[in-house]
Amino acid sequence: MSTETLLKTPLHALHLELGARMVPFAGYDMPVQYPLGVMKEHLHTREQAGLFDVSHMGQIRLVGADAAKALETLVPVDIIDLPVGMQRYAMFTNENGGILDDLMVANLGNDELFLVVNAACKDQDLAHLRTYIGDRCQIQPLFEERALLALQGPAAVKVLERLAPAVAKMTFMQFQPVQLLGADCFVSRSGYTGEDGFEISVPADQAEALARRLLDEPEVAAIGLGARDSLRLEAGLCLYGHDMNAQTTPIEASLLWAISKVRRADGARAGGFPGAEQIFTQQQQGVARKRIGLLPQERTPVREDAEIVNEAGTVIGKVCSGGFGPTLAGPVAMGYVDSAYTALDTPVWAIVRGKRVAMKVSKMPFVAQRYYRG
């Protein structure tokens, strides 16, 4: 895809002004890094506050008295009892229990839900919603109308409360309307870095003014996709299309925690979502392979698609995400391996350029999460 045909976020001109190196990502021209560089951007987010442009992601509003019940037919998550002002992690599943996309769902009250879906999946997600529940609620894509910023890091709350003091009282996964510089925003206390922070949905035409104001704060630096990826990897968070896909179930992806208890086989509203029986069977009987954390025992980074072998050299899996973890000052990875090799500290090896790199199975997150729970 040529640069001319790539979509641009409302902050595109600002990225160029800031000296960003731009790359194609999910059909958009996006900043992979700024002059600071990926390593320093990563560490700055861990130590102070980073501002990310995530406007390429899809924002969708569902409206109607039946919206929550309708959405529950597509996700293995409790939407009906989601409190007003809270959001929840969810997944669209298919008939085989595979993951079509992962998303965030917030309850705005007044029979309105607010969804944020992945950039590469947003058109298919919109079609999926319209096909299966379009007759039960209004489905309003906000792709062009709203931008999305993420302010992440331990100083994020100090920065944002200068513009809106009420955000300091929010706790992890709370979601509420907030006025920022006169703009009608939706703010959630959440993010994709493992750090405390906020995600801010802002009208597209007011996004640049808000971004500039936040970047004027001494604690804040602009952060690109490179550091976003290394931060989420250290936090053990999945990236759709890499660590899970339509051929991967939540059980295989180690996401059982994301299936609400009320929707599980013994729950009050058991099943009722695509692939439920397959997922329940896997939960009871186990799976042949599972996503695990991996810590390479040498300095060599282990990348996506590297084969994983056992001591005898037999292929037992594949790396799904891997790279250097700046916080840990060493390489980290995630992968899928045969279930016999999922116990913590199990020794395994990755094949990198024809050579074996020693690794061991590790718990995740690799870096402790610091969400603010009050």
HELIX and SHEET records of a PDB file:
HELIX    1   1 THR A    3  THR A    5  5                                   3    
HELIX    2   2 HIS A   12  GLU A   17  1                                   6    
HELIX    3   3 VAL A   38  GLU A   47  1                                  10    
HELIX    4   4 ALA A   67  GLU A   72  1                                   6    
HELIX    5   5 ALA A  119  CYS A  121  5                                   3    
HELIX    6   6 LYS A  122  ILE A  133  1                                  12    
HELIX    7   7 ALA A  156  LEU A  160  1                                   5    
HELIX    8   8 PRO A  165  LYS A  169  5                                   5    
HELIX    9   9 ALA A  204  GLN A  206  5                                   3    
HELIX   10  10 ALA A  207  LEU A  215  1                                   9    
HELIX   11  11 LEU A  225  GLU A  234  1                                  10    
HELIX   12  12 LEU A  256  ALA A  258  5                                   3    
HELIX   13  13 LYS A  261  ARG A  263  5                                   3    
HELIX   14  14 ALA A  276  GLN A  285  1                                  10    
HELIX   15  15 SER A  339  TYR A  341  5                                   3    
SHEET    1   A 2 ARG A  21  PHE A  25  0                                        
SHEET    2   A 2 TYR A  28  GLN A  33 -1                                        
SHEET    1   B 6 PHE A 175  LEU A 180  0                                        
SHEET    2   B 6 ALA A 183  SER A 188 -1                                        
SHEET    3   B 6 GLY A 197  PRO A 203 -1                                        
SHEET    4   B 6 ARG A 146  GLN A 152 -1                                        
SHEET    5   B 6 ALA A  49  ASP A  53 -1                                        
SHEET    6   B 6 VAL A 220  ALA A 222  1                                        
SHEET    1   C 5 GLN A  87  THR A  93  0                                        
SHEET    2   C 5 ILE A  99  GLY A 109 -1                                        
SHEET    3   C 5 GLU A 112  VAL A 117 -1                                        
SHEET    4   C 5 GLY A  58  VAL A  63 -1                                        
SHEET    5   C 5 GLN A 138  PRO A 141 -1                                        
SHEET    1   D 7 ARG A 289  PRO A 296  0                                        
SHEET    2   D 7 GLY A 330  ASP A 338 -1                                        
SHEET    3   D 7 VAL A 315  GLY A 325 -1                                        
SHEET    4   D 7 GLU A 307  VAL A 309 -1                                        
SHEET    5   D 7 PRO A 347  VAL A 352 -1                                        
SHEET    6   D 7 LYS A 355  SER A 362 -1                                        
SHEET    7   D 7 ARG A 289  PRO A 296 -1                                        
END                                                                             
